[in-house]
Amino acid sequence: MSILTVNTITPLTGDTVSLASGKTLNATQGFTPPAGHVVQVVTNTVTGVVGQNSTAWVNMLSVSITPHYSNSKMYISAFVGGVYMNLSSQANQSNWRLARDGGTITGHNLHFHTEEGRNLTVAGTRTHPAMAIIDPTSGSGSRTYAVQSERHNGTGGLQINDTSGTSTITVMEIKQ
C-alpha cells in the first residue's frame, strides 16, 4: 500500500478532480461535508397501538440523535397514522406537537394546535397529523425528539396506529 501526502489537489485543467473509471474514494477515515448537506438520518417507525387519555403532554413516539457537528440544525418531520379519537364514545379534542428532550423547541409555537376533533362528539373520529420543523438549537450531546399529544378537552382518550396504522418520526442533521 502506498501513501500519498499532499496539502492541495488542483486539476490540471477545468474545475474537477476525477478518480479513474471504476474507482471509488474511501472517506471512512474522515470527511467534512459542505454546509447544507444532510449528515445523518435517524428514523423511528411505530406500528403498534399507543394510547393516551391525559391532559398533560404524552410522548406517542420518539427518536434519539447525537449530532456530528455542534452547529448543525435538525430537520424533524413526523406523520402520525391511524389516530382514533373519542374512545368509549366520549368526545375530546387533542393537540399535537414536536418536542425536544420533553419540552418545547425554542423559537417555535408551543404546539401545532391542530385541535383534532373540534366539535365532534361521536366515537371513531380519525385523523392523521403531519408535522415538520427545523430545530435551530446547536450544541453537542444526544437529544430526543418526540411527537407528543395532549387531551385538550373532553373525556375520551385517543390512540395511534389504530387498524394497523404506521407512525414515523425522522430527524435529519443538516451541516451549517
CYANA upper distance limits for C-alpha pairs under 8 A (distance plus 0.5 A):
  9 ILE  CA     17 VAL  CA      8.25
 10 THR  CA     17 VAL  CA      7.65
 11 PRO  CA     15 ASP  CA      6.89
 11 PRO  CA     16 THR  CA      6.63
 11 PRO  CA     17 VAL  CA      5.86
 19 LEU  CA     23 LYS  CA      6.67
 19 LEU  CA     24 THR  CA      7.51
 19 LEU  CA     25 LEU  CA      8.20
 27 ALA  CA     31 PHE  CA      6.20
 33 PRO  CA     37 HIS  CA      7.03
 33 PRO  CA     39 VAL  CA      7.87
 33 PRO  CA    175 LYS  CA      7.80
 34 PRO  CA    175 LYS  CA      7.53
 34 PRO  CA    176 GLN  CA      8.33
 35 ALA  CA    174 ILE  CA      8.09
 35 ALA  CA    175 LYS  CA      5.46
 35 ALA  CA    176 GLN  CA      5.04
 36 GLY  CA    174 ILE  CA      6.30
 36 GLY  CA    175 LYS  CA      5.84
 36 GLY  CA    176 GLN  CA      6.35
 37 HIS  CA    174 ILE  CA      6.07
 37 HIS  CA    175 LYS  CA      6.13
 38 VAL  CA    172 MET  CA      6.88
 38 VAL  CA    173 GLU  CA      6.18
 38 VAL  CA    174 ILE  CA      5.08
 38 VAL  CA    175 LYS  CA      6.92
 39 VAL  CA     68 HIS  CA      8.07
 39 VAL  CA    172 MET  CA      7.82
 39 VAL  CA    173 GLU  CA      5.95
 39 VAL  CA    174 ILE  CA      6.37
 39 VAL  CA    175 LYS  CA      6.90
 40 GLN  CA    172 MET  CA      6.29
 40 GLN  CA    173 GLU  CA      5.92
 40 GLN  CA    174 ILE  CA      8.30
 41 VAL  CA    170 THR  CA      7.53
 41 VAL  CA    171 VAL  CA      6.25
 41 VAL  CA    172 MET  CA      5.01
 41 VAL  CA    173 GLU  CA      7.05
 42 VAL  CA     63 VAL  CA      7.73
 42 VAL  CA     64 SER  CA      8.18
 42 VAL  CA     65 ILE  CA      7.35
 42 VAL  CA    170 THR  CA      6.25
 42 VAL  CA    171 VAL  CA      5.93
 42 VAL  CA    172 MET  CA      7.15
 43 THR  CA     63 VAL  CA      7.07
 43 THR  CA    168 THR  CA      7.48
 43 THR  CA    169 ILE  CA      6.22
 43 THR  CA    170 THR  CA      4.83
 43 THR  CA    171 VAL  CA      6.97
 44 ASN  CA     61 LEU  CA      8.13
 44 ASN  CA     62 SER  CA      7.27
 44 ASN  CA     63 VAL  CA      6.27
 44 ASN  CA    168 THR  CA      6.18
 44 ASN  CA    169 ILE  CA      6.00
 44 ASN  CA    170 THR  CA      7.09
 45 THR  CA    166 THR  CA      7.43
 45 THR  CA    167 SER  CA      6.22
 45 THR  CA    168 THR  CA      4.90
 45 THR  CA    169 ILE  CA      7.19
 46 VAL  CA     61 LEU  CA      7.55
 46 VAL  CA    161 ASN  CA      8.39
 46 VAL  CA    166 THR  CA      6.40
 46 VAL  CA    167 SER  CA      5.75
 46 VAL  CA    168 THR  CA      6.81
 47 THR  CA    161 ASN  CA      6.53
 47 THR  CA    164 SER  CA      7.26
 47 THR  CA    165 GLY  CA      6.61
 47 THR  CA    166 THR  CA      5.18
 47 THR  CA    167 SER  CA      6.95
 48 GLY  CA    161 ASN  CA      6.73
 48 GLY  CA    164 SER  CA      8.05
 48 GLY  CA    165 GLY  CA      8.41
 48 GLY  CA    166 THR  CA      8.32
 49 VAL  CA    159 GLN  CA      6.93
 49 VAL  CA    160 ILE  CA      6.12
 49 VAL  CA    161 ASN  CA      5.56
 49 VAL  CA    162 ASP  CA      6.56
 50 VAL  CA     60 MET  CA      6.99
 50 VAL  CA    159 GLN  CA      5.89
 50 VAL  CA    160 ILE  CA      5.92
 50 VAL  CA    161 ASN  CA      7.57
 51 GLY  CA     60 MET  CA      8.31
 51 GLY  CA    157 GLY  CA      7.78
 51 GLY  CA    158 LEU  CA      6.16
 51 GLY  CA    159 GLN  CA      4.44
 51 GLY  CA    160 ILE  CA      6.92
 52 GLN  CA     58 VAL  CA      7.78
 52 GLN  CA    157 GLY  CA      6.29
 52 GLN  CA    158 LEU  CA      6.19
 52 GLN  CA    159 GLN  CA      6.78
 53 ASN  CA    150 GLU  CA      8.23
 53 ASN  CA    151 ARG  CA      6.90
 53 ASN  CA    155 THR  CA      8.15
 53 ASN  CA    156 GLY  CA      7.26
 53 ASN  CA    157 GLY  CA      4.68
 53 ASN  CA    158 LEU  CA      6.88
 54 SER  CA     58 VAL  CA      7.81
 54 SER  CA    150 GLU  CA      6.51
 54 SER  CA    151 ARG  CA      6.09
 54 SER  CA    157 GLY  CA      8.09
 55 THR  CA    150 GLU  CA      5.67
 55 THR  CA    151 ARG  CA      5.13
 55 THR  CA    152 HIS  CA      6.58
 55 THR  CA    153 ASN  CA      8.10
 56 ALA  CA    150 GLU  CA      5.95
 56 ALA  CA    151 ARG  CA      7.76
 57 TRP  CA    148 GLN  CA      6.33
 57 TRP  CA    149 SER  CA      5.92
 57 TRP  CA    150 GLU  CA      5.23
 58 VAL  CA    148 GLN  CA      5.65
 58 VAL  CA    149 SER  CA      5.98
 58 VAL  CA    150 GLU  CA      6.80
 59 ASN  CA    146 ALA  CA      6.51
 59 ASN  CA    147 VAL  CA      6.36
 59 ASN  CA    148 GLN  CA      4.98
 59 ASN  CA    149 SER  CA      7.33
 60 MET  CA    146 ALA  CA      7.67
 60 MET  CA    147 VAL  CA      6.14
 60 MET  CA    148 GLN  CA      6.02
 60 MET  CA    149 SER  CA      7.45
 60 MET  CA    160 ILE  CA      8.30
 61 LEU  CA    146 ALA  CA      6.17
 61 LEU  CA    147 VAL  CA      6.05
 61 LEU  CA    148 GLN  CA      7.99
 61 LEU  CA    167 SER  CA      8.35
 61 LEU  CA    168 THR  CA      8.26
 61 LEU  CA    169 ILE  CA      7.76
 62 SER  CA    144 THR  CA      7.22
 62 SER  CA    145 TYR  CA      6.03
 62 SER  CA    146 ALA  CA      4.51
 62 SER  CA    147 VAL  CA      6.78
 62 SER  CA    169 ILE  CA      7.20
 63 VAL  CA    144 THR  CA      6.11
 63 VAL  CA    145 TYR  CA      6.02
 63 VAL  CA    146 ALA  CA      6.98
 63 VAL  CA    169 ILE  CA      7.41
 63 VAL  CA    170 THR  CA      8.00
 63 VAL  CA    171 VAL  CA      8.23
 64 SER  CA    142 SER  CA      7.18
 64 SER  CA    143 ARG  CA      6.07
 64 SER  CA    144 THR  CA      4.67
 64 SER  CA    145 TYR  CA      6.78
 65 ILE  CA    142 SER  CA      6.01
 65 ILE  CA    143 ARG  CA      6.13
 65 ILE  CA    144 THR  CA      6.93
 65 ILE  CA    171 VAL  CA      8.14
 66 THR  CA    140 SER  CA      7.52
 66 THR  CA    141 GLY  CA      6.08
 66 THR  CA    142 SER  CA      4.61
 66 THR  CA    143 ARG  CA      6.83
 67 PRO  CA     72 SER  CA      7.56
 67 PRO  CA    139 GLY  CA      8.39
 67 PRO  CA    140 SER  CA      6.50
 67 PRO  CA    141 GLY  CA      7.31
 67 PRO  CA    142 SER  CA      7.49
 67 PRO  CA    173 GLU  CA      7.23
 68 HIS  CA     72 SER  CA      8.38
 68 HIS  CA    140 SER  CA      8.17
 69 TYR  CA    139 GLY  CA      8.24
 69 TYR  CA    140 SER  CA      7.53
 69 TYR  CA    175 LYS  CA      7.51
 70 SER  CA    138 SER  CA      6.12
 70 SER  CA    139 GLY  CA      4.86
 70 SER  CA    140 SER  CA      5.50
 71 ASN  CA    137 THR  CA      8.45
 71 ASN  CA    138 SER  CA      5.25
 71 ASN  CA    139 GLY  CA      6.66
 71 ASN  CA    175 LYS  CA      7.74
 71 ASN  CA    176 GLN  CA      6.68
 72 SER  CA    136 PRO  CA      8.27
 72 SER  CA    137 THR  CA      8.48
 72 SER  CA    138 SER  CA      6.43
 72 SER  CA    139 GLY  CA      8.32
 72 SER  CA    173 GLU  CA      6.75
 72 SER  CA    174 ILE  CA      5.97
 72 SER  CA    175 LYS  CA      5.31
 72 SER  CA    176 GLN  CA      5.90
 73 LYS  CA    134 ILE  CA      7.20
 73 LYS  CA    135 ASP  CA      6.28
 73 LYS  CA    136 PRO  CA      5.58
 73 LYS  CA    137 THR  CA      7.14
 73 LYS  CA    138 SER  CA      7.09
 73 LYS  CA    173 GLU  CA      6.48
 73 LYS  CA    174 ILE  CA      5.77
 73 LYS  CA    175 LYS  CA      7.27
 73 LYS  CA    176 GLN  CA      7.57
 74 MET  CA    134 ILE  CA      6.06
 74 MET  CA    135 ASP  CA      5.55
 74 MET  CA    136 PRO  CA      7.33
 74 MET  CA    171 VAL  CA      6.87
 74 MET  CA    172 MET  CA      6.09
 74 MET  CA    173 GLU  CA      5.22
 74 MET  CA    174 ILE  CA      6.52
 75 TYR  CA    132 ALA  CA      7.75
 75 TYR  CA    133 ILE  CA      6.41
 75 TYR  CA    134 ILE  CA      4.97
 75 TYR  CA    135 ASP  CA      6.86
 75 TYR  CA    171 VAL  CA      6.07
 75 TYR  CA    172 MET  CA      5.60
 75 TYR  CA    173 GLU  CA      7.03
 75 TYR  CA    174 ILE  CA      7.78
 76 ILE  CA    132 ALA  CA      5.94
 76 ILE  CA    133 ILE  CA      5.95
 76 ILE  CA    134 ILE  CA      6.69
 76 ILE  CA    135 ASP  CA      7.95
 76 ILE  CA    145 TYR  CA      8.37
 76 ILE  CA    169 ILE  CA      7.76
 76 ILE  CA    170 THR  CA      6.28
 76 ILE  CA    171 VAL  CA      5.04
 76 ILE  CA    172 MET  CA      7.08
 77 SER  CA    130 ALA  CA      8.10
 77 SER  CA    131 MET  CA      6.09
 77 SER  CA    132 ALA  CA      4.57
 77 SER  CA    133 ILE  CA      7.10
 77 SER  CA    169 ILE  CA      6.33
 77 SER  CA    170 THR  CA      5.89
 77 SER  CA    171 VAL  CA      7.09
 78 ALA  CA    130 ALA  CA      6.13
 78 ALA  CA    131 MET  CA      5.71
 78 ALA  CA    132 ALA  CA      6.81
 78 ALA  CA    147 VAL  CA      7.72
 78 ALA  CA    167 SER  CA      8.05
 78 ALA  CA    168 THR  CA      6.08
 78 ALA  CA    169 ILE  CA      4.76
 78 ALA  CA    170 THR  CA      6.78
 79 PHE  CA    128 HIS  CA      7.54
 79 PHE  CA    129 PRO  CA      6.56
 79 PHE  CA    130 ALA  CA      4.92
 79 PHE  CA    131 MET  CA      7.05
 79 PHE  CA    167 SER  CA      6.10
 79 PHE  CA    168 THR  CA      5.92
 79 PHE  CA    169 ILE  CA      7.09
 80 VAL  CA    128 HIS  CA      5.92
 80 VAL  CA    129 PRO  CA      5.84
 80 VAL  CA    130 ALA  CA      6.75
 80 VAL  CA    160 ILE  CA      7.41
 80 VAL  CA    161 ASN  CA      8.14
 80 VAL  CA    166 THR  CA      7.56
 80 VAL  CA    167 SER  CA      4.96
 80 VAL  CA    168 THR  CA      7.03
 81 GLY  CA    127 THR  CA      8.12
 81 GLY  CA    128 HIS  CA      5.67
 81 GLY  CA    129 PRO  CA      7.90
 81 GLY  CA    160 ILE  CA      6.78
 81 GLY  CA    161 ASN  CA      5.91
 81 GLY  CA    162 ASP  CA      8.35
 81 GLY  CA    165 GLY  CA      5.65
 81 GLY  CA    166 THR  CA      5.59
 81 GLY  CA    167 SER  CA      5.43
 82 GLY  CA    126 ARG  CA      7.12
 82 GLY  CA    127 THR  CA      7.02
 82 GLY  CA    128 HIS  CA      6.63
 82 GLY  CA    159 GLN  CA      8.48
 82 GLY  CA    160 ILE  CA      5.89
 82 GLY  CA    161 ASN  CA      4.97
 82 GLY  CA    162 ASP  CA      5.45
 82 GLY  CA    163 THR  CA      7.39
 82 GLY  CA    164 SER  CA      8.09
 82 GLY  CA    165 GLY  CA      5.33
 82 GLY  CA    166 THR  CA      7.59
 83 VAL  CA    126 ARG  CA      5.92
 83 VAL  CA    127 THR  CA      5.74
 83 VAL  CA    128 HIS  CA      6.52
 83 VAL  CA    158 LEU  CA      7.35
 83 VAL  CA    159 GLN  CA      6.08
 83 VAL  CA    160 ILE  CA      4.74
 83 VAL  CA    161 ASN  CA      6.63
 83 VAL  CA    162 ASP  CA      6.78
 84 TYR  CA    124 GLY  CA      6.49
 84 TYR  CA    125 THR  CA      6.36
 84 TYR  CA    126 ARG  CA      5.35
 84 TYR  CA    127 THR  CA      7.48
 84 TYR  CA    158 LEU  CA      6.06
 84 TYR  CA    159 GLN  CA      5.82
 84 TYR  CA    160 ILE  CA      6.75
 84 TYR  CA    161 ASN  CA      8.41
 84 TYR  CA    162 ASP  CA      6.60
 85 MET  CA     91 ALA  CA      8.28
 85 MET  CA     92 ASN  CA      7.75
 85 MET  CA    117 GLY  CA      7.86
 85 MET  CA    123 ALA  CA      7.23
 85 MET  CA    124 GLY  CA      6.42
 85 MET  CA    125 THR  CA      5.61
 85 MET  CA    126 ARG  CA      6.67
 85 MET  CA    156 GLY  CA      7.66
 85 MET  CA    157 GLY  CA      6.79
 85 MET  CA    158 LEU  CA      4.87
 85 MET  CA    159 GLN  CA      7.13
 86 ASN  CA     90 GLN  CA      5.53
 86 ASN  CA     91 ALA  CA      5.17
 86 ASN  CA     92 ASN  CA      6.12
 86 ASN  CA    121 THR  CA      7.98
 86 ASN  CA    122 VAL  CA      7.20
 86 ASN  CA    123 ALA  CA      5.25
 86 ASN  CA    124 GLY  CA      6.75
 86 ASN  CA    125 THR  CA      7.00
 86 ASN  CA    155 THR  CA      8.34
 86 ASN  CA    156 GLY  CA      5.03
 86 ASN  CA    157 GLY  CA      6.21
 86 ASN  CA    158 LEU  CA      6.71
 87 LEU  CA     91 ALA  CA      8.11
 87 LEU  CA    123 ALA  CA      6.25
 87 LEU  CA    124 GLY  CA      7.51
 87 LEU  CA    156 GLY  CA      5.58
 87 LEU  CA    157 GLY  CA      5.72
 87 LEU  CA    158 LEU  CA      6.62
 88 SER  CA    123 ALA  CA      7.02
 88 SER  CA    156 GLY  CA      7.08
 88 SER  CA    157 GLY  CA      8.49
 89 SER  CA    121 THR  CA      8.07
 89 SER  CA    122 VAL  CA      6.17
 89 SER  CA    123 ALA  CA      4.71
 89 SER  CA    124 GLY  CA      8.22
 89 SER  CA    156 GLY  CA      7.50
 90 GLN  CA    121 THR  CA      7.58
 90 GLN  CA    122 VAL  CA      7.61
 90 GLN  CA    123 ALA  CA      7.06
 90 GLN  CA    154 GLY  CA      7.62
 90 GLN  CA    155 THR  CA      6.18
 90 GLN  CA    156 GLY  CA      4.74
 90 GLN  CA    157 GLY  CA      8.20
 91 ALA  CA    117 GLY  CA      8.43
 91 ALA  CA    120 LEU  CA      7.11
 91 ALA  CA    121 THR  CA      5.17
 91 ALA  CA    122 VAL  CA      6.77
 91 ALA  CA    123 ALA  CA      7.42
 91 ALA  CA    154 GLY  CA      5.92
 91 ALA  CA    155 THR  CA      6.69
 91 ALA  CA    156 GLY  CA      5.73
 92 ASN  CA    117 GLY  CA      6.94
 92 ASN  CA    118 ARG  CA      8.09
 92 ASN  CA    120 LEU  CA      8.20
 92 ASN  CA    121 THR  CA      8.00
 92 ASN  CA    151 ARG  CA      7.20
 92 ASN  CA    152 HIS  CA      7.70
 92 ASN  CA    153 ASN  CA      5.92
 92 ASN  CA    154 GLY  CA      4.44
 92 ASN  CA    155 THR  CA      6.24
 92 ASN  CA    156 GLY  CA      5.77
 92 ASN  CA    157 GLY  CA      7.67
 93 GLN  CA    115 GLU  CA      6.27
 93 GLN  CA    116 GLU  CA      6.10
 93 GLN  CA    117 GLY  CA      5.26
 93 GLN  CA    118 ARG  CA      6.02
 93 GLN  CA    119 ASN  CA      8.48
 93 GLN  CA    151 ARG  CA      6.49
 93 GLN  CA    152 HIS  CA      5.88
 93 GLN  CA    153 ASN  CA      5.91
 93 GLN  CA    154 GLY  CA      6.92
 94 SER  CA    114 THR  CA      8.01
 94 SER  CA    115 GLU  CA      5.79
 94 SER  CA    116 GLU  CA      5.83
 94 SER  CA    117 GLY  CA      7.29
 94 SER  CA    149 SER  CA      7.08
 94 SER  CA    150 GLU  CA      6.03
 94 SER  CA    151 ARG  CA      5.01
 94 SER  CA    152 HIS  CA      5.48
 94 SER  CA    153 ASN  CA      7.70
 95 ASN  CA    111 HIS  CA      7.65
 95 ASN  CA    112 PHE  CA      7.55
 95 ASN  CA    113 HIS  CA      5.67
 95 ASN  CA    114 THR  CA      6.11
 95 ASN  CA    115 GLU  CA      5.57
 95 ASN  CA    116 GLU  CA      7.11
 95 ASN  CA    149 SER  CA      6.02
 95 ASN  CA    150 GLU  CA      5.92
 95 ASN  CA    151 ARG  CA      7.12
 95 ASN  CA    152 HIS  CA      6.69
 96 TRP  CA    111 HIS  CA      6.44
 96 TRP  CA    112 PHE  CA      6.21
 96 TRP  CA    113 HIS  CA      6.68
 96 TRP  CA    114 THR  CA      6.86
 96 TRP  CA    115 GLU  CA      8.28
 96 TRP  CA    129 PRO  CA      8.19
 96 TRP  CA    147 VAL  CA      7.65
 96 TRP  CA    148 GLN  CA      6.15
 96 TRP  CA    149 SER  CA      4.96
 96 TRP  CA    150 GLU  CA      7.22
 97 ARG  CA    110 LEU  CA      7.72
 97 ARG  CA    111 HIS  CA      4.76
 97 ARG  CA    112 PHE  CA      5.78
 97 ARG  CA    113 HIS  CA      7.98
 97 ARG  CA    131 MET  CA      8.24
 97 ARG  CA    147 VAL  CA      6.40
 97 ARG  CA    148 GLN  CA      5.84
 97 ARG  CA    149 SER  CA      7.02
 98 LEU  CA    104 THR  CA      7.89
 98 LEU  CA    105 ILE  CA      8.12
 98 LEU  CA    111 HIS  CA      7.46
 98 LEU  CA    131 MET  CA      7.96
 98 LEU  CA    145 TYR  CA      7.39
 98 LEU  CA    146 ALA  CA      6.13
 98 LEU  CA    147 VAL  CA      5.28
 98 LEU  CA    148 GLN  CA      6.66
 99 ALA  CA    103 GLY  CA      5.78
 99 ALA  CA    104 THR  CA      5.50
 99 ALA  CA    105 ILE  CA      6.37
 99 ALA  CA    145 TYR  CA      6.04
 99 ALA  CA    146 ALA  CA      5.73
 99 ALA  CA    147 VAL  CA      6.98
 99 ALA  CA    148 GLN  CA      7.40
100 ARG  CA    104 THR  CA      6.68
100 ARG  CA    105 ILE  CA      6.34
100 ARG  CA    143 ARG  CA      7.34
100 ARG  CA    144 THR  CA      6.19
100 ARG  CA    145 TYR  CA      5.07
100 ARG  CA    146 ALA  CA      7.04
101 ASP  CA    143 ARG  CA      6.54
101 ASP  CA    144 THR  CA      5.55
101 ASP  CA    145 TYR  CA      6.74
101 ASP  CA    146 ALA  CA      8.30
102 GLY  CA    144 THR  CA      8.29
102 GLY  CA    145 TYR  CA      8.27
102 GLY  CA    146 ALA  CA      7.97
104 THR  CA    108 HIS  CA      8.24
104 THR  CA    110 LEU  CA      6.42
104 THR  CA    111 HIS  CA      8.28
105 ILE  CA    110 LEU  CA      8.10
105 ILE  CA    135 ASP  CA      7.21
106 THR  CA    135 ASP  CA      8.32
106 THR  CA    137 THR  CA      8.15
112 PHE  CA    131 MET  CA      8.15
114 THR  CA    129 PRO  CA      8.19
115 GLU  CA    152 HIS  CA      8.28
116 GLU  CA    127 THR  CA      7.56
117 GLY  CA    125 THR  CA      7.41
120 LEU  CA    125 THR  CA      8.05
145 TYR  CA    171 VAL  CA      8.44
146 ALA  CA    169 ILE  CA      8.09
147 VAL  CA    169 ILE  CA      7.97
151 ARG  CA    155 THR  CA      8.45
151 ARG  CA    157 GLY  CA      7.81
160 ILE  CA    165 GLY  CA      7.75
160 ILE  CA    167 SER  CA      8.13
161 ASN  CA    165 GLY  CA      4.24
161 ASN  CA    166 THR  CA      5.92
161 ASN  CA    167 SER  CA      7.16
